[in-house]
Structures are given as C-alpha cells and as structure tokens.
Amino acid sequence: MKTTFEYLALLLIIFLPKLLLAQAEIPVQDRITGIRYSGTLLLNTNGMSIKVEHVKKAFEINNIIQNQPIAVAKRKTLASLDPSFDFECFYLEKGIEKKSKAYATYYFAKSLEGEIDYISIVSIFPHDKLLNDEIVRAIRNKLIPESSVFSYKEPVLSLCGRNINVNNSCSWMSENSIQCPYDAQLDWSMFDNLPNALRHQDYRINVLENENRGKVVLDTLLDVRLFENVVQARKLIYDFKGLSSALLKLDGSDRLVIYYVSGRVDNYIVGCMMSFWEDKSAAPNALPPMLRKIMSVGN
C-alpha cells in the first residue's frame, strides 16, 4: 500500500508539467499586436510604440542614410554593427525627447531579402535593450502571426490571442487604441510580466490626474472577468459637469467612466484602459457593447 507521501509525489509527477506549461511565458512575437497602414507596420507590446518600414534597397550605408524615414542616423553613428544579432544590424539610442517625454531607439536591420528594415521603438520608460532586441528579431525574421496584425480599415483587433470584431464605425486612434462612437474606447498592450503592466497602468493614471480635467467622484478596486479570467480592476469616474467638450455634446453625458485592468488572462499578461461616457439610464456597472465582448462586471 502506498503512503500519503507516495501518492502526493505521484500526483506531482503527473500534474507539475501541466502547471508549468500553463504558466509558461508567451513568446515575444505572440505579445505583439498592431495594424498595417500605407505599407507601414504600427505595432505595440509592453506599452511601447513600434514602427516598421521596409525599404527595397540593398543594405548599404549610403542607402540606409539616404532612405531613413526620420533623419536620426549619420555615417559616424553607424560606424559599427551591433554584435547582439546574428544578422547585420545597426543600433542607435536617443535620450528622452523633450516634447513627447519618451525614449526612442532605432534599429537598421538587414532584412531576410538583403534589404533595409527600419524599426523604431518608443517607450515612456528607459529602454530594456534585451527586450527590444527580441522584438527586432521577431520582426526581422517575420515571426509575428498574421492574425495579430490587421489593416487599419478592418473592424477587428487582436487581444490575448483572440480576434475581436468591432463596429464598422470604430476608428483606430493608434496601433493599440480603438474608439467607437456612442460606445467606448479601448487601449491595450501585452506585457512580459505583471510588474511592468502595473507600472504602465500607474503612469497612465498619473498622466490623467495631472491634466486636472474633471473631478474624481469614484475611485475603487473591484474584480472583473476579462475573457472569463478574474482580474482586479481600478474603476474611476470623472465628473465634467460645467466643462465644455465636444465629446460631452456628442454622447450627452458629463461623467466619464474608466476601467484600468492589468492581470493574467490565460497565459497572457495584459494591460487595458477602457473608457466610456456614463449612461444614466443604464444599470450600475453596465458596460457598452464593445466592452461586453471582452469584460463583465459582477456575477
């Protein structure tokens, strides 16, 4: 007869590999989402904006300098290749920019076709070069799934490995932000870990608070279901009564509801900001149609 310890050991042998697999980190290429716009890829991951432009010119210094989308590189700044890669690639890092208060890095990579891939990565935080290098490898080696990137004209977005159809009237505000009139706006990003997702969330909240627009009438934490995964959300309601705004006139409300959600959804770590104008005739915690496709509040 087996002892209790032996039974526990046997169960551990059976289920531990499954548990480890369930918590496995999603590869960087599967955390990247975005849109195609006029031949340019606009991508996002870890709250960073990534722009990819391919130039059908041979990978040569003169071609790189003459065809760069933004004039950031000079011959002396491209003196040596970055040894981090197993393909030819120049790397250029800029400090924080005064206007955007963001950090920018630029990669000039030799594409699989032997041509030029210009890749810029902009972040509100100092760059993690190891992560950025992973992103560049995934882009250059064409590892990003086609199901994660859509035309800006398509009414569909990719979130947590799922494709979400939205109304045809919705518009892309950026590579990770979509706004639907009389409905809601959704901003999102996939992260490598939860601390980074929460740090980005705190930054977004602080930016909104520092703008001093509207009065906070509710600030609370609550559990929500994001694709049936229970995660914690921070809900804020801003009262804009008496303030002039085109949006207020459009939706006929003076209270803006925002849900900040950062957590694990299946194997993904996601950060979302969901906002909409409060419908006074709706039930408490009611959500607009677009948000109901991804989140539920209450039982």
N, C-alpha and C positions, 0 to 999 in steps of 0.2 A: 504493500500500500504506500502511495506517495505521500510525503509530508506536505503541510501547507506551504512551506518554503519551496518545495519542488514544483508544486502547482503554480505558484507565483512566478517562478523562474521560467516555466514553460510558457505561461501567458505572455511574459515579457518578450521571450524569443519570437513569439508569433506576431504580437502587435506592435513592437517597437519600430520595426522598419516602416510600417504604415504610418505611425505617428510622426516619424522623422520626415517621411515623404510629404505628409500633409503640411508640415511647416517649412518645407523647402523654399528657398528664395527663388522668386521668379527671375529668370534671366533678364538682363537689361533691355534686350530687344523687345521683350514682351511687356515692358513697362512704358514703352514709348508709344504715344498716340499723336495724331495730328491731321493736317489737311494738305492737299495739293492746290496750289494757286499759281496760275500762269507759269507753269514749268518749275516752280519753286516748291520745295518741301518746307512746311512750317510745322515743327514738331515740339513736343513737350514731355518732360519727365522730371521728377524731383523739383517741381516748381520752376524749372528753367526753360527759357525760350530758345529753341534751336532752329537755325535757318540753314538750309542746304541748297546750294546752287551748283549745277553741273555745267562745266564749260567744255565744249568739244574742241579742245586744243591740246596739243602734246604737253606733257608735264615737264615744262622747262621754265627757268627763272623768268625770262622775258615775258612769256605767255602768262605766267602767274601774276606778275606785277601789272601788266597792261590790261588784263581782263578781270581783275578783282572787283567784286560788286561795290565794296567800300574801300576807299584808299587808306588802308591801315599798314600795309607792308611796303618796305623799301628793300633794295638789294642787300643793304647791310644787316637788316633784321632777319633776312633769310640766308644767313651765312652757313648754317649747318642744319642737317636733318635731325629730327627728334629720334633718338635711339630707342624710344619706348615701343616703336612699332616694327613689324616685320615687313612693312611696305614703306615707300618713300613718303614722308610727311613733314611739313614744316609747322611749327607751333609758335604762336605769338600771343602773349598775355598782356592785357591792358589793365591798368588800375581802375579804381572806382570812377565812374563818369559823373560829373557834377550835375548834369541835367536829370538823368534818369536815376542817379544814385545806385547804379547797378555795376556789376563786374562783367567784363566781356573778355572772352578768349576766342582766338581764331585758329583754325586748322586749314592747311592747304595740302590736301592728300592726293596721292596718285591713285586714280580710280582703277577698277578692275579692267577697264578698257585702255588704260595707259593715259587717260586724260585728267582733267582737273576737277576735284570736288572741293568747293569752298564750304566750310562748315563753321558757323559762328554759334557760340553758346553764351547766353546772357543769364546772369543769376543775381538775385538780390543779396546773396551771401558770398563770401570769398570762395573761390573755386576749389573743388576736390579734383585734382588732376587725374587721379587714378580712375575715378568715376567718369570724368569727361573723356578719357582715353577709351574706356569701354564703349561709351556712346558712339565715338567716332569709328571704332572698329565695326560696330554693328551697322552703322550707316554705310560705310565704305564697302563692306562685304555683303550688303543687301540682305541683311538678316531680319529686318523689321517685317512682320507679317503684313501682307496686303490688306488684311481685314482690320488693321489698326489705323489705316490712313485712307481718308476719303477726299473726294473733290469738294471744294467749298460750296458747290452747288447742290450737293447731295444732302437730303434731310436725315442724316444718320450720324451717330457718333459712337466711339468705342470707349467702353468703361469697364474695367475689371474683367476683361476677356469677353465682354458681351457687346453686341451691336444694338444700339437703342435708336429706334425710329422716332423722329420728331415731326412736328407740323411743317408743311411746306413754307409757311410764313416765317419760320425761325431764321435768324441770321447769325453767322459766325462773327463774334466780336474779336476773337484772336484764335490762335491754334488750340486753345483749351477752354474756350468760353463761348457759349451759345445762348442767344436771347430770343425768347418767343413772346411776341406782343400779346398783351392781355393774359399772360400765362406766368412765366418765370424766367429767370436767368440761372444758368448752371456753369460754374467754373470748377475745374478739377485737375488733378495731377496724380500720377502714380509714383510712389516713393520706394526707396530701397530699404527704409526702416521707419518705425513709428516715431522715434525722436525727431527725425528730420521733417516728417509730416506735421507734427505738433509745433515745431519751431516755425514752419512756414505759416501755419494757421495763426499763431500768435502775432506774427508780423502783419498779416492781413488785418487782423482785428485792431492792432495798434494804429495802422495807417488810417483806417476808417474813423477811429476815435480822435485822432489828431486833426482830422479835417474839420472837426467841430460843426458838423452839419446834422441837425436834428437832435432830439432829446431821447436818451435811452430810457424807455419805460418798462422794459423787461430784459433781464439777463439771467438765464437759468441753464442748468445742465439737465439733460434727460436722455433716456435710452430710446434709440430709434432702430428700425430694421432697414439695413441697406442691402438690397437683394437677399432678404431673409437672414442676414447676419446681424446680430445685435451689436451695436456700437454706440458709444456715447457721443452726443451732440451738444453743442452750445447754441442756445437759441437767444437771439437778440431781437427786440422790436424797437424801431426808431420812430418817433413821432415828429412829423414835418409840418404839423398844423401851423398855418400862418406864413409858411415859406413858399416862395414862388418856384415852380418846377414844371417843365414840360411833361415830365413823366407823371406827375400828380394829375395834371389835366387829362392825360391820356387814359389812365386807369381809374381816375375818380376816387382815389384813396389818399390819405395823408399819413399812413403808417406802413413802414417798410419792415418786413419780416425776413430775417436772415438765419439760416442754419449753417453752422460750421461743423463739419463732420470729418474726423480723422480716425482711421482704425483699420483693422484687418477684415477684408472681405474675401472669403475663401483663402487663397494663398497670396492675395494682393494686399499691399498697403496703399490706401487711397486717402487723399485729402480733397474735400469738396466744400465749396461755398455755394449755397442755394438761396436765392433771394426772390421775393415777390411782394407785390402790394397787397395788403390785407383786405380780404373781402368781408365786410362787416356782417353780411347776411349768412356767411358760412359757419359751420360748427367749429368749436375750438380745435386747434391743431389740424384743421383741414388743409390739404395741400392742393396746388394747381395740377392740372392733368399731366404735364410733363414730369413733374417731380414724383407723382404717384407711380410712375413706371419704374422708379429706382428705390424709393423710400416710403416707409409707412411709419406713422407715429401713433403710439398707444397700442391697444390689443389688436 
